[in-house]
Every structure is written in C-alpha cells, then in structure tokens.
Amino acid sequence: MKYAYYPGCSLEVSSAAYDVSVRAVAELLMIELEELDDWNCCGATEYFSQDELTACSVIARNLALVEPRLDQLIAPCAACYLNLKKTDRLMAEDAAMGARVNECLAAGGLSYQPGRVRVRHLLDVIHDDVGESAVRDKVVRPLAGLRVAPYYGCQVVRPAAEADCSEYPMKMDALFTWLGAEVVHYPVKAHCCGGHMTQLSEPMAFELIRRLLQSAVEYEADLILCMCPMCQLNMDAYQSRVNGFFQTSFRVPVVFFTQVCGLALGLEPTRLGFGKEIVPAMPVLEARLGAAPAASSR
Amino acid sequence: MAERLGIYVCHCGSNIAGTVDVEEVARWAGTTIRDVVVSRDYKFMCSSLGQQMIEDDIGQQKLSRVVVAACSPHLHEKTFRRACANAELNPYLCQMVNLREHCSWVSTDKVAATAKAKALVYAAAERVKWQEPLEPMPVKVNPNTLVVGGGIAGIQATLELADAGYHVYLVERSPSIGGHMAQFDKTFPTLDCSACILTPKMSEVGQHENVTLLTYSELEEVSGSVGSFKVKIRKKARYVDEAACTGCGICTEKCPRRVIDHDFEAGLGYRKAIYTPFPQAVPRIPVIDVASCIWFDRGKCRACEKLCPTNAIALDQEDKIIELEVGNVILATGWQLFDSRKLPQFGYGRLPNVFTNMEFERLCNAAGPTSGKIVLRDGKTEPESVAILHCVGSRDVNHHEYCSAVCCMAALKFGHLVLEKTKAQVYSFYIDMRPNQKGYEEFYQRLLEEGMHFVRGKVAEVTDATRQPAERGKLIVQVEDTLLGRQRRIPVDMVVLMGAMEPQPDAKEFGLKCGISCSMAGWYTERHPKLDPVATMTDGIFIAGVCQGPKDIPASVVQGAAAAARVQGMIAKGTVMIEPIVASIDEKACSGCRICNNLCPFSAIEFDGEKKVSRVITALCKGCGTCVAACPAGVITGAHFNNRQILAEIGGALWDASPVLEDARAGADEPADEEAESALSAR
C-alpha cells in the first residue's frame, strides 16, 4: 500500500516524535509513505479565517503536488488533515471556487482536479486499510497491563472529516485493544484541548486542559494518547502551569499514539521519539511493560 | 367517420391557472388539434356545473371522445368517467391529462408550462381517438378478510369485522397478539393500565367464532386482486401441538434454559427456551425458540416433552404453508424502535444507566422485571433524578426527519410515573412540546404543576466525565437551554431516551408483496393523505396503524376501525367492478411458443394443450403489459394500452413547442388567426 505523505510543520520540530514514530510504524505495517516534494504550509487555522481563496490556493498546491500515480495522501497532523480535506471538498462543491483556485495554481504551473486525491489520517489507514488481523499479526510486545486513554481531539472527528464517528470515535480504542492494551473509558475523548486559547485566555485554556487530565486520572489511565500535535502540546507542555493554576498535581504523560503503537510492534523507544515529551512517559511504560528487551529489539 | 372531440381545461382555482395560461391552452386546442369540436376552460371542472357542461356537450355536440386536462386521474378520473357514462358515452373514451401534478405544480415559468400543457393535451387528444369502448368486469367479493399484524390496530380491525359477522384470518408474526401495547404500563393521557384495556380485546379475538388466529405465522405471498386474493401463509413450527396444548405452563416452568428476553422485556428480563411472551398471551400456547433450546443445540434434554401432561410437545414439527382465499387484506404491521446506539453521544449501551423508552416501559410495568419499581441498572437503587430526552432519532436530519408523534406524551407519562413512584426530580429535554390531541395539553399542564422540569433544548451529550467532585457517579446532561440562552450541565442518575418509531425493517419488501409502496421514510403510502388514509393504490389492500406513519393508540384504533368499515362496504356490495384493462391473445396468430406463460407475474396465462395456444385468464390479469412486450409474434394486445394508442400519444407529446416558446419569449404578438377565432365563436 503506497500513500503520499504530508508531514506538516509541527512534525518537523515541536512534534518530531510524531514524525519519527509515524514513519517507523508505517514501515512495519507495510504502509509505504512517499513524502511530497516541496510541500508547503497547510494554512493552519489562520489562513481560512483571513481569506478563503488564498487559503484554498496555498493548501491545494499540496494536493496538486501528489504524483499522478498516487491517489491517497496521509497527513498525521489533525489540522493539516482537516485543511487538506476541507480544501478538496470546497473545490468540489463550489465549481467557481475550484476554477479560481486552479487559476492561482496555474501561475506555478500546477493544477488540481477536486476529488482526485483522498486525504486520510494515519489512524484511519491503520484501522481500515491495514485492519485487525494484520495489526495483531505484527504485535511483538503486547501492551498488557498498560492503561491508555485514547484522545481524538476535535479536528479529525468533524462531520465532514470522515476519519471516524464524529460523535464518539472508536478507531483508536479498537487499535489499542488489538495491541493488547487496556483501553480506559475516556468520555472526554473528543472534547476541546483548548487549541489556541492558551494565547488568548489562559484561565479558559487551563480549565479545558484540566478537564482532560482530570478524566484520565479518574479512570486511572497511565497515559493519554494523542493524534494531533496541538493537543499533545497543550496537555503536555501546559501541564505544570495547569497544576500551578488549580493547585493540582497532575503528572500524566501525553504522547502520540504512534509512539506507543511502535512499542507494541517491537520498536525501541529511542526510535520512537520518546524523551521529547515534557512529562516523561518512559517510567510508567517501563513499570507496566518492563524494560525494552535489548536483544530482540528492532 | 371522424371523431368529435371535446377538450376541457381546468383552472383548479389558481392551482393550474396560476402557472399555466389555461385560456390560451383551450383556445389553441380548439383551433389547432384536428377533430376538436368543443374546447373550453373552466374554474373547477370537477364541480357539478363543470361536469354538467361536459354532459351537455356530449349530448348536444354529439361528442365521441372527451379529454379533461385537470388534476391527477387518481383524484378525478372516476368523476369524469361517470359524467361521460351519464351522457351515454363509454367512460373509457374519456382521457385525463394531469396538468396540475405533472405541469403547473412543478413549473415556475408560465411560458414553458403553457407550452408543456399544450403538448400534454395534444398527446391525450391524439390518443383518445384510438381508445376503444370497454366494459368493467364484475368480480364477486369473497367475504373473508386477511388482517396482517396483531397489534392494537389489527386487533381493532379484526373485531370490527368479526362482530359484523364476517370471517377474519388474523396473521401475527410473533407467538402472541398484543403488539407493543402489551408491553406498556400506563397509557396517556388518562393513565389507564394498558394491559387492562388491551387484554379483554385480545381474549375476545382468541375466542371469537369468526376469527381464525394464526400466530407465529408470516404472510409469504399475495396473488389475485380485489375481491379474490389468494394468499400463502407460513405457519412457523412452534414445536408444540396447538390442539393438544392446554397452556398449563409446566414446560416453561421446567425448561432448564433461561435466556435474556430481548423482545417483550426489551432485554431487561429473562424467558425460557420454551415460552409464552407474557402471562396474558393469546394464544396461551408456548413456542420453542430453536436458537436457545438445548435439544436443538446439543440433542439432549427434552425435559418439556417428558413433563408435558398432554404430550403436546412436537419436536419434529415443521413449518407449514397455508393457502387461503380472501376478498380484502388489511395491513397493520406496525413499527420497530430506533436503535439508540446510532447516537453514541447519548451513551446507550455504554453508560449503564441510560435506558430506552421501551426499557423504561418495562421498568414501570407492575408485571415487568422489577415489578414496577423504577430502579437503576443495578436492580435496586432508586434514582434521585431522571432525565428524559425527546426526539432521539426523530426530527434529526441524520436519522429520521419526521416527528415520531407519540414521544412528547410518552415522556410526560414517564415523568408522571417517576414523580408518583419515587422521590426523584424529573427533567424533560425537548425541542418543541407537541401534546396536540384531546386531553393532551391538559396532561402537559398537569405535569407542569406536578413539578416536572422542562428544559427546551436538544441535548448535546450525556457523559460521565465529571468536572466537580459533586458530579461524581452521576450522568451529566450537557444541553443548551434555548430559553435561558445558556449552556447547562445537569447531573442525573438515570437517562431515558425517547427513541423514534421507525418502519419495520422489511416494510418495503413486504409492501411490494402486496403491491403497495412506501414513502421516503418507509411508511406505507395511503391512497390520499387526507381523504383516503386507510386505502392504498391497490384496490382491496388497506392499511391501519403505525405502518402508515407514527401515531398513538387512539389514532391506531381509529384506523383499524376505518379499514374494517371500508372492507365491510366492499363485502356488503358483494361485487366489485374491476378495470377491463387486461391482455388478450389473438389465438389464430399465436404460435404456442409459451414465452409469455412463465413471464406473467400473476400466473394469468394458461396453455391450451389441444389447440397449442396460450390464453389469458382475464380474472387474474392485472394488465401489466409484460406479455404484450415479450410476445415475439406481437399477437398479444393490452386493452387500453395498445400500440396504436401509445404511438399516437407519443406523436402528440412530441408536438414541437419551440416556435411557440421563441415567439412568446421574443415578446412577439401571436399572429391573429381569424379563421380559427371565428370558428371558436361560432361554437
């Protein structure tokens, strides 16, 4: 299975752990990733709030860069995923907009036919395309005893996004059950992580983050699994600020789902970007799963 | 001799005249179409004055053919055919044009609509010239009736007919009649006990000399037509000899296999592998559920057989096909409950103390699994607060757009029962409160006084994610209170989801068997939504109860009785006239290839072995035209739809409207046609 790959800017620096673990896990699951040559910004949340045509044109350039022999594109970052998907849909639904975007693309010698590329999230690809039996076959180190809280955030579960159920997503829950983990009931799995609120109103953002951490503690999760760089950053990097603000003592590791998935597939923690998170995850992982077996490690 | 045509174009008030220039259509038809003797427009052609006009013209102008351009023939074909018959013109020489549904109601452009109307009128005028006088065929009405579905609507229909002295076959899919109403505790708004008012009717059905009750049976096939249907019914193996069983219940008592009862008890109670669904079941003859019986699973046990005092257990029983002849069929096939798991944000199936409305009915029911105690899923704790969510799966574009009609009142009833039986606070989360029948608004006022809390807003989520220590262990209902204009979180112990009524999963397929269709939502389509709500487009097939659309018990009973009254009318009349629109085979030209024999969906073609020709059995033919199209020699003719009539109609419809459109759009005055004008005024 071959897919075009769009890492996005977060995966280059702040979420480098996501990028390395995505690539490592994909390789083991026979998901062949071909990184787009010369990809550019996905527009984040800012472009669309300024000007739709500019946003669509900038984003559609990435879709136009997908080689003709490929028809699916994986974007692990939830924001990139949503923006790429949304642009494709807007161009398809509004033919006039599609034509204007293509005029803009033509300036760079490119063009994009809406609907040609199907934008996917990696979770959805592992769940639907790789599937249960293939995933179970690859498990080297079952995550027995590890209690994980699957957190989906808001962007991958928007109604038009199609990656999972928009009201109560379950694909990450299923995946970690296949990997042998104990998936805890995590009712806030699609609630808000605060997004950019940290820049506008800290009390508001901290309260939203607190709710997510609180629920994980209540259901005795060892760690929270994320599929979006923004969510991971908010819950991990702001955790001590939240503690200071509310006089709480949360110490919940927050990592990317691909990192823990990689452990189950037998990869060494160092190849999965562990150690880059602020609340360290290795202590609890070692306590539950034992030290990574050096000999059999890949 | 040339035919003498009369063309009548109806305004239908402004229904047609608002979009079609009817005067112009009539004028044009009178001057353009050959053989037209009279062409008129009139405000309401269906009025007695309109009909009289046609009758007078037939007499005075010696019309030989009539075209009425008005509404759908479903509404008024009979009217105009009768007018023709009154004036001694064969009614099959009258053709209707549907200018309303097919033209004015679906157009906004008056010029284009007028051009289309002309083409439609032209088509009918060309066709009607080739139509032949036909005589409808009388068919004797078999006085026996088939009622399908033993819920309250079917029970009512059955009893009305049986009490009037006519025989009824009542077919019910499950082991007992009673339907959903048998599961309920109280009925709104009077709060009388559902079983107390239903079970007398059930036992009356069971004992009635004019009723043959076929439970655990399904309708497999319907053939024939109004007055003389032939039906096949599959009587599923009960594994109990109905004649020998006394209903003593020893088999059920001694059966060692207990399983969760997902049907009658909505998953909250148990039943045995051999069971009657509930104590007042009619008939009181148990069935063996093969899927849970130890004997059918492992070939051991037979406890019921050993212990039955009348040797009524028949483990080698097989399904039986019963063939019946009936004159009319009433479908009262009911509904099923929406699967609330499709709305995962409300947590049904995930959060234990979220219940469906049907589960809650069983909880409240004194004969239910908790003997009527309202308790949480643990079976003992009484809730301190209960949330009732309206419109679960209904009034929701993602699921069912329709209003499920009964849930507001059922929610009020639940609220009353909670307040009566517990000390709990009750919250109703509604979009709009719709208590709109007799005594319903008063019941709503009563609940307001009793202290039920009403929050206007669609619930976003039911969650166990707590924010404050006080919320721990509670279910939190997150809702936008649209009257206060703010978000609210209301912690409760129990949530009841008012799931929508939805069509039976096999409603569409079942309707096809009987030759009737479903609405987009899946409810059976009535002949007319206002004026003929229990008849269908297929004569002799009637519908009653929720299979026609969501409704409560009183409305279901009304429809059951109405359908029965319609059937009684048919029986009292004794014969029905059926359309003479059937196929006929020119026996001299038939080569006896028999291709048509197997193609006929109604088995209406027989083969004469001696003469080696095929022949249509007129009484069985429905005039579908399959054989007409299939005959390789072209020697089968469909009456009223022969090739010459259809080709003439197509020729008329292909009348070229483009010059007219271009002229009108260019704003050019139509060239005065003096000759035509004078011809018109001369008439």
HADDOCK unambig.tbl for C-alpha pairs under 7 A between the chains (distance, minus, plus):
assign (segid A and resid 167 and name CA) (segid B and resid 344 and name CA) 6.27 0.50 0.50
assign (segid A and resid 167 and name CA) (segid B and resid 345 and name CA) 5.51 0.50 0.50
assign (segid A and resid 168 and name CA) (segid B and resid 344 and name CA) 5.66 0.50 0.50
assign (segid A and resid 168 and name CA) (segid B and resid 345 and name CA) 6.03 0.50 0.50
assign (segid A and resid 187 and name CA) (segid B and resid 463 and name CA) 6.33 0.50 0.50
assign (segid A and resid 187 and name CA) (segid B and resid 464 and name CA) 6.51 0.50 0.50
assign (segid A and resid 187 and name CA) (segid B and resid 465 and name CA) 5.51 0.50 0.50
assign (segid A and resid 188 and name CA) (segid B and resid 465 and name CA) 6.33 0.50 0.50
assign (segid A and resid 211 and name CA) (segid B and resid 467 and name CA) 6.42 0.50 0.50
assign (segid A and resid 215 and name CA) (segid B and resid 465 and name CA) 6.16 0.50 0.50
